[in-house]
Amino acid sequence: MIKAKKLYFYLLLTILLHGCLFFYKYYQTANIQQDNYVGYAKAFKTESFISNISEDDSRLFPGLPLLIYIFNFLTGSENTAGLFLSFLSLLTIFLFSVHFTKNTFYAFWITVFPPIIFEQTSKISTEAITIALFIISYYLIINKKYRFSALLLGFASIVRLISISMFIGLLILLFRRKKYILLVQSSVFYMLFPLFMLVFNFFHWGWGGIFRQITMNQIVGRGTLTPVQLINDILRTISWKQPQILISGMVNIILFFSVFYSCIRYKNDFLNSGDQLLVKVWAILSLILVFSIGPTPFLEEASRYLIVITTPLLLFMFQRLLKHKRLLIGSLILSIFAFI
């Protein structure tokens, strides 16, 4: 049983810290968003979408801008709508973590460590909403709401393509449980949003642009084989004497692989009975997606790309990590001081 006072204390502390980081780092600057999602959402309101969005911004998946556009009718401002969505994502991560772990401190810790999750949940980003959607989808799956989970993962896939990894995990889970009708139904529910994106792309860019986001990411992000690019980035940072980039990037990569390795080795259920297959398939496929074709450079962006996997894994692995309270407290302090 969670005491209400502890829940309110850590909830308020979570909101306070993220609010302080927002005002300290992003307020009165142009950096309240990771990419130009607000501009994308504003383009929806114009008569000619194409002429009001840059070629570079056309690489962005439309999921988050679409939500900003919808919530703008409630807030009256795209910036406010985007920040409100990040705030909802932060609350979702915290409250669902409390639900699963029954530990308010751990739920607070998972929103602050590593520093990149602290940063991305304090501004408009796809990372915040993708992590929230992963956690809600997992909750729906373990409660056997497979079709709703597939629908949510379908939307998550037009926010970040990596969301397809959990959907494949769901399909394998349903196949192993011989729920073939549910497997087909879930596939139909999932495909609604990807099909919407293809129609959206065709309407604006024609047949040659139905995969606009993927092709433009390859051009703008100069996609390369991630392991090769990572080696090149390490050599570059050493040659150009960029120790901060090198250390920060490698720490996040090592952290990810440490948590990933623990997940794969784990023999028991994670948060719910029978969830081992789903979690491991999702983690492995996510790893493959991130380390296949990535941006140039990769080292500087590694923390963002990996956090959508690392944070859910830290939630799934909480029973192991909760035994090391000194480590949790120490990492929490380091994460906060990383921005000072």
Phi, psi and omega in degrees: 000126181272128178287135183300321182297317179293320180298311181294323180298308183287330175295313178295322178295320177300311181296318181297312182297316180291325176295318178297318179295320179300311182290328181288319189254330190241336185297138181062027173232175178268013188254028181283355179226149181291317175224180188278059179292324180295315177298321178298314180296321178295327180295333177300331186276352184267163180290324180241100181299315184300317184285350182249014176226136181286159179298322179297318182289342179291351177283343183289138175288144190280356186302305181293314176303324178296318177296319178299317178300317181291313183289342176300330179293337178269324186264335181081004181208133179295321178299313180296319179298316179296316179293324177297320177296321176295321178296317177297321178296318178299314178298320180298313180300315182294307187292321178290327176295321175298316181301316184282320187264339185059027181226110185290326179295317181295321177297321176294313182302321185289345176268355184241332181243137355288173185306330184294327178288324175301317181289311187288335176272004178251010177208178181283117183206153174283337180299314182300311184288327179294316178298316179299317180293323176301313184293318178295319179298318177300315179301316180294321181295313182290342175262014173063028174264063191296318183293318178294322177296317179297319178298316180294320178292330175297316177293318179302330181288339174263008167262306175220128184300334183299343181296341178299336183295320179288327178296318177297322175300320177296316179299316179296320178299313180294323178295316179296329180270004177061035176261071189289323179294316177296326178298314179294314180299317180296323179296320178295314179299318181298317188289347183303313183283317174302322177293322176302317181294322178295319177295318178301314179295317180298318181299323184266325187239358178079186183300325181289350183240019182292339175248038187309313185297319181290313182294321181288328175296325177293325181281305184291316181276354181050058184303133178222170177296118191302311181302320179293315180297322180298317177298316178298320180295320179296314179297322179295314182294328176289314181295320182270004179055063178241068186297327182296316178295316181298310184293313181300312181297314183291325178298316179293322179292317179295319177300314180301309183294330176295314180291319179299315180298318178297322179296314183293324180284339186298130187261341184262180172292157181270279181251345183210154181300127176080016183266002185298316182297312181302310184295316183289321177296315178301315182295316182294315180294323177297318177301315181297317182296316182291321186260022172265277178247120181233178183283165173244118358281163180261324187302319180292332184260356186303318183299319179293316182293327186271338186294332179291345174260317186299313184297310175301322179296321177297326176292314180296330185263017191298328183298326177285314186288330182296341179287344184249070186293325178296321178296319180296314181294316180298316180293327177296315180296316179297322181295319180292317183286349178296341183257004181263000000 
